[in-house]
Amino acid sequence: MTVAITSIIIFIVAGVGLLLVWRAVRFIMRLALIGVLILALLVGALAWWYAAGSSTPTQIQKRPASGQRAPR
């Protein structure tokens, strides 16, 4: 009788522990996915900022008009 009660208690404790571990693993996976998403957003934002910052407007060079003389 004592062995049966002890084994039942061990199975219940093991089941509760397994449930807690399962929920913790699911939570950790969700946190990892959110972290990857945030990292991807940061990398994209930095790449966009770098690309937008490096495109400085170039000075427009005036070309001489073809076939016309400069006014005097």
Buried (B, 14 or more C-beta within 10 A) or exposed (E): EEEEEEEEEEEEEEEEEEEEEEEEEEEEEEEEEEEEEEEEEEEEEEEEEEEEEEEEEEEEEEEEEEEEEEEE
